[in-house]
Amino acid sequence: VNAPTATLATPRRATALAILCLALLAGCAAPPAGVYQNSTIDALLDGNYDGEVTFAQLRRHGDFGLGTFDAADGEMVALDGRFFQVRSDFSVREVPAHTRTPFSAVTFFRPTAARDVSGPIDYHALHATLDAMRPADGHAYAFRIDGRFVQVKVRSVPRQSRPYPPLADVARRQSVATLTNVGGTLVGFWFPASMRHLNVPGYHFHFLTRDRTAGGHVLDLTLNEGRAAVQPLETITVALPRTPPTTRPTDRRAAELDQVER
Ligand SMILES: [Zn+2]
């Protein structure tokens, strides 16, 4: 009487064990998604534009993200494993592997959720939409929004020469353009305020047109329609700059950051 039961139960138990092992292996093989950045936003604000990391090195840490270039030579957008440079004349080129960056943040973008966004909605309303895609936790988030835009106001910054001025001074000489009726992609992050010394708190987006011919750091926009995808980032890796921090007084950094980024 017992024998048939045993022969039935054994394959089931084996299957259950196999599933458990596979689940454990999958858990081990896929570490929590994280963001890698070289240097800190504070160092960038203080004028550390020495590119210490090549894009050949950076791409080992992600296929999606944003940043800048050695000597603050424009805005960087990384999308689908390709890295683009938007110069202060808004021309776009793909970044050679030997080019260096003083500050970039990247991740391997694997969205966990996405939703359609219908507009037209302004930048503030888009932020509110993205807020609803962030659970109430302490993580950072990567966001990608593909869509059609009524307008995107972008900026880029001109290449600097030594001695490097603080970023707030560079931003006073930024180029600003408004791209109208354009398709493209917003690439960016949301960081909690508690990380304000490492990266830009709140939302920070760079834009690239669908044909990859224009873009920049986003100052304002109106989204017509699009699709927003999100990925929670549970870990952060910071490659610290070799350049020692300046002795510049730091109490103005929060105001400077607001001026530089918005
Ligand atoms: Zn930016």
py3Dmol code that shows the C-alpha trace and the ligand (Angstrom):
import py3Dmol

protein = """\
ATOM      1  CA  VAL A   1       0.000   0.000   0.000  1.00  0.00           C
ATOM      2  CA  ASN A   2       2.840   2.351   0.866  1.00  0.00           C
ATOM      3  CA  ALA A   3       4.999   1.634  -2.181  1.00  0.00           C
ATOM      4  CA  PRO A   4       2.893   3.469  -4.854  1.00  0.00           C
ATOM      5  CA  THR A   5       2.590   6.520  -2.592  1.00  0.00           C
ATOM      6  CA  ALA A   6       6.359   6.630  -2.168  1.00  0.00           C
ATOM      7  CA  THR A   7       7.025   6.410  -5.926  1.00  0.00           C
ATOM      8  CA  LEU A   8       4.500   9.203  -6.532  1.00  0.00           C
ATOM      9  CA  ALA A   9       5.876  11.450  -3.819  1.00  0.00           C
ATOM     10  CA  THR A  10       9.543  11.108  -4.744  1.00  0.00           C
ATOM     11  CA  PRO A  11       9.387  12.796  -8.192  1.00  0.00           C
ATOM     12  CA  ARG A  12       7.235  15.568  -6.699  1.00  0.00           C
ATOM     13  CA  ARG A  13       9.699  16.129  -3.903  1.00  0.00           C
ATOM     14  CA  ALA A  14      12.555  16.094  -6.430  1.00  0.00           C
ATOM     15  CA  THR A  15      10.745  18.672  -8.580  1.00  0.00           C
ATOM     16  CA  ALA A  16      10.080  20.876  -5.556  1.00  0.00           C
ATOM     17  CA  LEU A  17      13.727  20.615  -4.529  1.00  0.00           C
ATOM     18  CA  ALA A  18      14.856  21.449  -8.068  1.00  0.00           C
ATOM     19  CA  ILE A  19      12.606  24.535  -8.141  1.00  0.00           C
ATOM     20  CA  LEU A  20      13.899  25.635  -4.739  1.00  0.00           C
ATOM     21  CA  CYS A  21      17.518  25.219  -5.887  1.00  0.00           C
ATOM     22  CA  LEU A  22      16.846  27.148  -9.106  1.00  0.00           C
ATOM     23  CA  ALA A  23      15.166  29.940  -7.142  1.00  0.00           C
ATOM     24  CA  LEU A  24      18.143  30.128  -4.758  1.00  0.00           C
ATOM     25  CA  LEU A  25      20.581  30.114  -7.689  1.00  0.00           C
ATOM     26  CA  ALA A  26      18.607  32.858  -9.460  1.00  0.00           C
ATOM     27  CA  GLY A  27      18.652  34.860  -6.233  1.00  0.00           C
ATOM     28  CA  CYS A  28      22.430  34.453  -5.996  1.00  0.00           C
ATOM     29  CA  ALA A  29      23.021  35.169  -9.692  1.00  0.00           C
ATOM     30  CA  ALA A  30      21.029  38.422  -9.684  1.00  0.00           C
ATOM     31  CA  PRO A  31      22.306  40.856  -7.040  1.00  0.00           C
ATOM     32  CA  PRO A  32      20.060  43.832  -6.227  1.00  0.00           C
ATOM     33  CA  ALA A  33      20.156  46.531  -8.904  1.00  0.00           C
ATOM     34  CA  GLY A  34      22.498  49.366  -8.070  1.00  0.00           C
ATOM     35  CA  VAL A  35      23.952  52.595  -9.358  1.00  0.00           C
ATOM     36  CA  TYR A  36      27.663  53.173  -9.964  1.00  0.00           C
ATOM     37  CA  GLN A  37      29.051  56.668  -9.948  1.00  0.00           C
ATOM     38  CA  ASN A  38      32.517  58.112 -10.152  1.00  0.00           C
ATOM     39  CA  SER A  39      33.232  61.052  -7.875  1.00  0.00           C
ATOM     40  CA  THR A  40      30.564  63.039  -6.032  1.00  0.00           C
ATOM     41  CA  ILE A  41      28.299  65.961  -6.913  1.00  0.00           C
ATOM     42  CA  ASP A  42      30.060  67.992  -4.190  1.00  0.00           C
ATOM     43  CA  ALA A  43      33.433  67.497  -5.914  1.00  0.00           C
ATOM     44  CA  LEU A  44      31.874  68.512  -9.240  1.00  0.00           C
ATOM     45  CA  LEU A  45      30.295  71.623  -7.681  1.00  0.00           C
ATOM     46  CA  ASP A  46      33.746  72.552  -6.369  1.00  0.00           C
ATOM     47  CA  GLY A  47      35.239  72.420  -9.872  1.00  0.00           C
ATOM     48  CA  ASN A  48      36.840  68.973 -10.007  1.00  0.00           C
ATOM     49  CA  TYR A  49      36.471  68.367 -13.753  1.00  0.00           C
ATOM     50  CA  ASP A  50      39.483  66.058 -14.090  1.00  0.00           C
ATOM     51  CA  GLY A  51      38.285  62.990 -15.949  1.00  0.00           C
ATOM     52  CA  GLU A  52      39.634  60.080 -13.934  1.00  0.00           C
ATOM     53  CA  VAL A  53      37.490  57.307 -15.449  1.00  0.00           C
ATOM     54  CA  THR A  54      37.411  56.354 -19.146  1.00  0.00           C
ATOM     55  CA  PHE A  55      34.164  55.418 -20.878  1.00  0.00           C
ATOM     56  CA  ALA A  56      35.695  51.998 -21.543  1.00  0.00           C
ATOM     57  CA  GLN A  57      35.800  51.604 -17.735  1.00  0.00           C
ATOM     58  CA  LEU A  58      32.422  53.259 -17.131  1.00  0.00           C
ATOM     59  CA  ARG A  59      30.520  50.965 -19.505  1.00  0.00           C
ATOM     60  CA  ARG A  60      31.512  47.955 -17.374  1.00  0.00           C
ATOM     61  CA  HIS A  61      29.230  49.416 -14.695  1.00  0.00           C
ATOM     62  CA  GLY A  62      26.150  50.262 -16.737  1.00  0.00           C
ATOM     63  CA  ASP A  63      24.387  50.808 -20.034  1.00  0.00           C
ATOM     64  CA  PHE A  64      22.190  53.720 -18.964  1.00  0.00           C
ATOM     65  CA  GLY A  65      22.815  56.997 -17.184  1.00  0.00           C
ATOM     66  CA  LEU A  66      24.110  60.540 -17.261  1.00  0.00           C
ATOM     67  CA  GLY A  67      27.135  62.650 -16.439  1.00  0.00           C
ATOM     68  CA  THR A  68      29.689  65.020 -17.855  1.00  0.00           C
ATOM     69  CA  PHE A  69      33.145  65.005 -19.463  1.00  0.00           C
ATOM     70  CA  ASP A  70      36.742  65.901 -18.721  1.00  0.00           C
ATOM     71  CA  ALA A  71      36.962  69.713 -18.430  1.00  0.00           C
ATOM     72  CA  ALA A  72      33.132  69.814 -18.147  1.00  0.00           C
ATOM     73  CA  ASP A  73      32.897  69.507 -21.931  1.00  0.00           C
ATOM     74  CA  GLY A  74      29.134  69.016 -22.291  1.00  0.00           C
ATOM     75  CA  GLU A  75      26.385  66.694 -21.068  1.00  0.00           C
ATOM     76  CA  MET A  76      26.561  62.890 -21.185  1.00  0.00           C
ATOM     77  CA  VAL A  77      23.606  60.615 -21.956  1.00  0.00           C
ATOM     78  CA  ALA A  78      23.950  56.813 -21.869  1.00  0.00           C
ATOM     79  CA  LEU A  79      21.148  54.849 -23.468  1.00  0.00           C
ATOM     80  CA  ASP A  80      20.913  51.187 -24.548  1.00  0.00           C
ATOM     81  CA  GLY A  81      24.650  50.757 -24.023  1.00  0.00           C
ATOM     82  CA  ARG A  82      25.618  53.732 -26.209  1.00  0.00           C
ATOM     83  CA  PHE A  83      27.245  56.809 -24.705  1.00  0.00           C
ATOM     84  CA  PHE A  84      26.585  60.255 -26.201  1.00  0.00           C
ATOM     85  CA  GLN A  85      28.146  63.685 -25.738  1.00  0.00           C
ATOM     86  CA  VAL A  86      26.023  66.825 -26.141  1.00  0.00           C
ATOM     87  CA  ARG A  87      28.372  69.767 -26.583  1.00  0.00           C
ATOM     88  CA  SER A  88      27.500  73.374 -25.762  1.00  0.00           C
ATOM     89  CA  ASP A  89      26.502  73.936 -29.417  1.00  0.00           C
ATOM     90  CA  PHE A  90      24.054  70.990 -28.908  1.00  0.00           C
ATOM     91  CA  SER A  91      25.824  68.829 -31.477  1.00  0.00           C
ATOM     92  CA  VAL A  92      25.792  65.151 -30.496  1.00  0.00           C
ATOM     93  CA  ARG A  93      28.469  62.542 -31.022  1.00  0.00           C
ATOM     94  CA  GLU A  94      29.072  59.036 -29.716  1.00  0.00           C
ATOM     95  CA  VAL A  95      31.788  59.052 -27.069  1.00  0.00           C
ATOM     96  CA  PRO A  96      35.150  57.402 -27.923  1.00  0.00           C
ATOM     97  CA  ALA A  97      36.193  54.742 -25.387  1.00  0.00           C
ATOM     98  CA  HIS A  98      39.340  56.640 -24.318  1.00  0.00           C
ATOM     99  CA  THR A  99      37.388  59.821 -23.413  1.00  0.00           C
ATOM    100  CA  ARG A 100      37.289  60.502 -19.678  1.00  0.00           C
ATOM    101  CA  THR A 101      34.588  61.562 -17.252  1.00  0.00           C
ATOM    102  CA  PRO A 102      34.965  63.381 -13.904  1.00  0.00           C
ATOM    103  CA  PHE A 103      31.389  62.533 -12.821  1.00  0.00           C
ATOM    104  CA  SER A 104      28.865  60.070 -14.199  1.00  0.00           C
ATOM    105  CA  ALA A 105      26.174  57.790 -12.766  1.00  0.00           C
ATOM    106  CA  VAL A 106      25.169  54.590 -14.561  1.00  0.00           C
ATOM    107  CA  THR A 107      23.190  51.418 -14.031  1.00  0.00           C
ATOM    108  CA  PHE A 108      22.212  48.390 -16.058  1.00  0.00           C
ATOM    109  CA  PHE A 109      18.649  49.506 -16.732  1.00  0.00           C
ATOM    110  CA  ARG A 110      16.210  46.629 -16.255  1.00  0.00           C
ATOM    111  CA  PRO A 111      12.832  48.223 -15.457  1.00  0.00           C
ATOM    112  CA  THR A 112      10.564  46.550 -12.933  1.00  0.00           C
ATOM    113  CA  ALA A 113       7.459  48.585 -13.837  1.00  0.00           C
ATOM    114  CA  ALA A 114       6.220  50.871 -16.613  1.00  0.00           C
ATOM    115  CA  ARG A 115       3.145  52.946 -17.369  1.00  0.00           C
ATOM    116  CA  ASP A 116       1.767  55.034 -20.207  1.00  0.00           C
ATOM    117  CA  VAL A 117       1.691  58.776 -19.617  1.00  0.00           C
ATOM    118  CA  SER A 118      -0.800  60.890 -21.538  1.00  0.00           C
ATOM    119  CA  GLY A 119      -0.453  64.635 -21.716  1.00  0.00           C
ATOM    120  CA  PRO A 120       0.203  67.265 -22.443  1.00  0.00           C
ATOM    121  CA  ILE A 121       1.733  67.576 -18.984  1.00  0.00           C
ATOM    122  CA  ASP A 122       4.487  69.889 -17.732  1.00  0.00           C
ATOM    123  CA  TYR A 123       7.690  68.875 -15.923  1.00  0.00           C
ATOM    124  CA  HIS A 124       6.100  69.337 -12.497  1.00  0.00           C
ATOM    125  CA  ALA A 125       3.154  67.065 -13.402  1.00  0.00           C
ATOM    126  CA  LEU A 126       5.539  64.479 -14.859  1.00  0.00           C
ATOM    127  CA  HIS A 127       7.432  64.457 -11.552  1.00  0.00           C
ATOM    128  CA  ALA A 128       4.131  63.813  -9.740  1.00  0.00           C
ATOM    129  CA  THR A 129       3.438  60.890 -12.113  1.00  0.00           C
ATOM    130  CA  LEU A 130       6.892  59.453 -11.436  1.00  0.00           C
ATOM    131  CA  ASP A 131       6.421  59.988  -7.669  1.00  0.00           C
ATOM    132  CA  ALA A 132       3.537  57.516  -7.861  1.00  0.00           C
ATOM    133  CA  MET A 133       5.904  54.936  -9.387  1.00  0.00           C
ATOM    134  CA  ARG A 134       8.272  55.124  -6.394  1.00  0.00           C
ATOM    135  CA  PRO A 135       7.338  53.037  -3.349  1.00  0.00           C
ATOM    136  CA  ALA A 136       7.742  54.755   0.012  1.00  0.00           C
ATOM    137  CA  ASP A 137      11.234  53.444   0.705  1.00  0.00           C
ATOM    138  CA  GLY A 138      14.738  54.823   0.911  1.00  0.00           C
ATOM    139  CA  HIS A 139      16.008  53.601  -2.433  1.00  0.00           C
ATOM    140  CA  ALA A 140      17.210  55.618  -5.403  1.00  0.00           C
ATOM    141  CA  TYR A 141      15.499  55.100  -8.765  1.00  0.00           C
ATOM    142  CA  ALA A 142      16.401  55.102 -12.441  1.00  0.00           C
ATOM    143  CA  PHE A 143      13.722  56.382 -14.828  1.00  0.00           C
ATOM    144  CA  ARG A 144      13.428  56.179 -18.600  1.00  0.00           C
ATOM    145  CA  ILE A 145      10.643  58.027 -20.418  1.00  0.00           C
ATOM    146  CA  ASP A 146      10.251  57.527 -24.155  1.00  0.00           C
ATOM    147  CA  GLY A 147       7.772  59.852 -25.781  1.00  0.00           C
ATOM    148  CA  ARG A 148       6.771  62.793 -27.894  1.00  0.00           C
ATOM    149  CA  PHE A 149       7.363  66.209 -26.432  1.00  0.00           C
ATOM    150  CA  VAL A 150       5.700  69.556 -27.145  1.00  0.00           C
ATOM    151  CA  GLN A 151       8.948  71.130 -25.986  1.00  0.00           C
ATOM    152  CA  VAL A 152      12.106  70.234 -24.098  1.00  0.00           C
ATOM    153  CA  LYS A 153      14.278  73.059 -22.752  1.00  0.00           C
ATOM    154  CA  VAL A 154      17.836  71.757 -22.539  1.00  0.00           C
ATOM    155  CA  ARG A 155      21.184  73.153 -21.575  1.00  0.00           C
ATOM    156  CA  SER A 156      24.790  72.196 -22.074  1.00  0.00           C
ATOM    157  CA  VAL A 157      28.018  73.694 -20.756  1.00  0.00           C
ATOM    158  CA  PRO A 158      31.185  74.809 -22.553  1.00  0.00           C
ATOM    159  CA  ARG A 159      34.553  73.108 -22.083  1.00  0.00           C
ATOM    160  CA  GLN A 160      36.524  74.735 -19.234  1.00  0.00           C
ATOM    161  CA  SER A 161      40.191  75.565 -18.869  1.00  0.00           C
ATOM    162  CA  ARG A 162      42.358  75.641 -15.752  1.00  0.00           C
ATOM    163  CA  PRO A 163      42.102  76.862 -13.094  1.00  0.00           C
ATOM    164  CA  TYR A 164      38.620  75.340 -13.118  1.00  0.00           C
ATOM    165  CA  PRO A 165      35.857  77.585 -11.762  1.00  0.00           C
ATOM    166  CA  PRO A 166      33.089  76.195  -9.510  1.00  0.00           C
ATOM    167  CA  LEU A 167      30.180  74.626 -11.403  1.00  0.00           C
ATOM    168  CA  ALA A 168      27.863  77.502 -10.475  1.00  0.00           C
ATOM    169  CA  ASP A 169      30.148  79.851 -12.473  1.00  0.00           C
ATOM    170  CA  VAL A 170      30.164  77.433 -15.429  1.00  0.00           C
ATOM    171  CA  ALA A 171      26.361  77.246 -15.362  1.00  0.00           C
ATOM    172  CA  ARG A 172      26.151  81.035 -15.690  1.00  0.00           C
ATOM    173  CA  ARG A 173      27.710  80.596 -19.143  1.00  0.00           C
ATOM    174  CA  GLN A 174      25.579  77.603 -20.158  1.00  0.00           C
ATOM    175  CA  SER A 175      23.912  77.324 -23.576  1.00  0.00           C
ATOM    176  CA  VAL A 176      20.128  76.895 -23.522  1.00  0.00           C
ATOM    177  CA  ALA A 177      17.938  75.642 -26.376  1.00  0.00           C
ATOM    178  CA  THR A 178      14.272  74.699 -26.679  1.00  0.00           C
ATOM    179  CA  LEU A 179      13.572  71.654 -28.837  1.00  0.00           C
ATOM    180  CA  THR A 180       9.950  71.703 -30.065  1.00  0.00           C
ATOM    181  CA  ASN A 181       7.644  68.927 -31.280  1.00  0.00           C
ATOM    182  CA  VAL A 182      10.303  66.300 -30.850  1.00  0.00           C
ATOM    183  CA  GLY A 183      10.445  62.576 -30.123  1.00  0.00           C
ATOM    184  CA  GLY A 184      13.062  61.238 -27.772  1.00  0.00           C
ATOM    185  CA  THR A 185      14.061  59.765 -24.441  1.00  0.00           C
ATOM    186  CA  LEU A 186      14.530  61.122 -20.942  1.00  0.00           C
ATOM    187  CA  VAL A 187      17.301  59.322 -19.060  1.00  0.00           C
ATOM    188  CA  GLY A 188      17.626  60.012 -15.377  1.00  0.00           C
ATOM    189  CA  PHE A 189      17.571  59.314 -11.691  1.00  0.00           C
ATOM    190  CA  TRP A 190      15.805  60.209  -8.518  1.00  0.00           C
ATOM    191  CA  PHE A 191      17.975  60.338  -5.398  1.00  0.00           C
ATOM    192  CA  PRO A 192      16.789  60.897  -1.830  1.00  0.00           C
ATOM    193  CA  ALA A 193      17.729  64.199  -0.156  1.00  0.00           C
ATOM    194  CA  SER A 194      19.912  62.274   2.297  1.00  0.00           C
ATOM    195  CA  MET A 195      22.333  61.580  -0.586  1.00  0.00           C
ATOM    196  CA  ARG A 196      22.737  65.250  -1.560  1.00  0.00           C
ATOM    197  CA  HIS A 197      26.521  65.200  -1.053  1.00  0.00           C
ATOM    198  CA  LEU A 198      26.885  62.250  -3.451  1.00  0.00           C
ATOM    199  CA  ASN A 199      24.406  63.009  -6.216  1.00  0.00           C
ATOM    200  CA  VAL A 200      21.631  65.405  -7.226  1.00  0.00           C
ATOM    201  CA  PRO A 201      18.649  65.003  -4.848  1.00  0.00           C
ATOM    202  CA  GLY A 202      15.232  64.630  -6.509  1.00  0.00           C
ATOM    203  CA  TYR A 203      14.838  64.206 -10.269  1.00  0.00           C
ATOM    204  CA  HIS A 204      17.700  64.773 -12.718  1.00  0.00           C
ATOM    205  CA  PHE A 205      17.177  64.067 -16.421  1.00  0.00           C
ATOM    206  CA  HIS A 206      19.187  64.298 -19.590  1.00  0.00           C
ATOM    207  CA  PHE A 207      17.423  64.172 -22.957  1.00  0.00           C
ATOM    208  CA  LEU A 208      18.291  62.705 -26.330  1.00  0.00           C
ATOM    209  CA  THR A 209      16.167  63.046 -29.472  1.00  0.00           C
ATOM    210  CA  ARG A 210      15.008  59.868 -31.182  1.00  0.00           C
ATOM    211  CA  ASP A 211      17.373  60.526 -34.105  1.00  0.00           C
ATOM    212  CA  ARG A 212      20.253  61.181 -31.625  1.00  0.00           C
ATOM    213  CA  THR A 213      21.017  64.613 -33.104  1.00  0.00           C
ATOM    214  CA  ALA A 214      20.222  66.883 -30.128  1.00  0.00           C
ATOM    215  CA  GLY A 215      19.759  66.779 -26.392  1.00  0.00           C
ATOM    216  CA  GLY A 216      21.163  68.021 -23.090  1.00  0.00           C
ATOM    217  CA  HIS A 217      20.454  68.480 -19.398  1.00  0.00           C
ATOM    218  CA  VAL A 218      16.701  69.047 -18.961  1.00  0.00           C
ATOM    219  CA  LEU A 219      15.594  72.378 -17.470  1.00  0.00           C
ATOM    220  CA  ASP A 220      11.906  72.175 -18.420  1.00  0.00           C
ATOM    221  CA  LEU A 221       9.553  70.250 -20.683  1.00  0.00           C
ATOM    222  CA  THR A 222       6.017  69.538 -21.822  1.00  0.00           C
ATOM    223  CA  LEU A 223       5.345  65.860 -22.523  1.00  0.00           C
ATOM    224  CA  ASN A 224       2.658  65.078 -25.080  1.00  0.00           C
ATOM    225  CA  GLU A 225       2.531  61.326 -24.576  1.00  0.00           C
ATOM    226  CA  GLY A 226       4.958  58.651 -23.591  1.00  0.00           C
ATOM    227  CA  ARG A 227       5.827  55.619 -21.541  1.00  0.00           C
ATOM    228  CA  ALA A 228       7.699  55.814 -18.243  1.00  0.00           C
ATOM    229  CA  ALA A 229       9.747  52.897 -16.927  1.00  0.00           C
ATOM    230  CA  VAL A 230      11.324  52.632 -13.474  1.00  0.00           C
ATOM    231  CA  GLN A 231      14.007  50.586 -11.778  1.00  0.00           C
ATOM    232  CA  PRO A 232      14.644  50.701  -8.018  1.00  0.00           C
ATOM    233  CA  LEU A 233      18.340  51.013  -7.096  1.00  0.00           C
ATOM    234  CA  GLU A 234      19.128  49.308  -3.814  1.00  0.00           C
ATOM    235  CA  THR A 235      22.886  49.859  -3.742  1.00  0.00           C
ATOM    236  CA  ILE A 236      25.278  52.641  -4.658  1.00  0.00           C
ATOM    237  CA  THR A 237      28.956  52.281  -5.539  1.00  0.00           C
ATOM    238  CA  VAL A 238      31.052  55.436  -5.461  1.00  0.00           C
ATOM    239  CA  ALA A 239      34.508  55.550  -7.018  1.00  0.00           C
ATOM    240  CA  LEU A 240      36.115  58.327  -5.003  1.00  0.00           C
ATOM    241  CA  PRO A 241      38.163  60.977  -6.853  1.00  0.00           C
ATOM    242  CA  ARG A 242      41.933  60.970  -6.471  1.00  0.00           C
ATOM    243  CA  THR A 243      41.899  64.761  -6.430  1.00  0.00           C
ATOM    244  CA  PRO A 244      41.694  65.987  -2.830  1.00  0.00           C
ATOM    245  CA  PRO A 245      38.592  67.985  -1.891  1.00  0.00           C
ATOM    246  CA  THR A 246      38.921  71.762  -2.021  1.00  0.00           C
ATOM    247  CA  THR A 247      38.936  73.893   1.100  1.00  0.00           C
ATOM    248  CA  ARG A 248      36.160  75.998  -0.411  1.00  0.00           C
ATOM    249  CA  PRO A 249      33.409  76.832   2.109  1.00  0.00           C
ATOM    250  CA  THR A 250      30.608  74.362   1.496  1.00  0.00           C
ATOM    251  CA  ASP A 251      27.596  75.997   3.119  1.00  0.00           C
ATOM    252  CA  ARG A 252      26.475  77.431  -0.230  1.00  0.00           C
ATOM    253  CA  ARG A 253      26.470  74.106  -2.067  1.00  0.00           C
ATOM    254  CA  ALA A 254      22.723  73.417  -1.675  1.00  0.00           C
ATOM    255  CA  ALA A 255      21.869  76.820  -3.216  1.00  0.00           C
ATOM    256  CA  GLU A 256      24.494  76.310  -5.921  1.00  0.00           C
ATOM    257  CA  LEU A 257      23.133  72.859  -6.741  1.00  0.00           C
ATOM    258  CA  ASP A 258      19.656  74.287  -7.172  1.00  0.00           C
ATOM    259  CA  GLN A 259      21.025  77.026  -9.429  1.00  0.00           C
ATOM    260  CA  VAL A 260      23.117  74.570 -11.477  1.00  0.00           C
ATOM    261  CA  GLU A 261      20.516  71.821 -11.939  1.00  0.00           C
ATOM    262  CA  ARG A 262      17.235  73.802 -12.240  1.00  0.00           C
TER     263      ARG A 262
END
"""
ligand_1 = """\
1
ZN
Zn 22.627 67.041 -15.723
"""
view = py3Dmol.view(width=600, height=400)
view.addModel(protein, "pdb")
view.setStyle({"model": 0}, {"cartoon": {"style": "trace"}})
view.addModel(ligand_1, "xyz")
view.setStyle({"model": 1}, {"stick": {}})
view.zoomTo()
view.show()
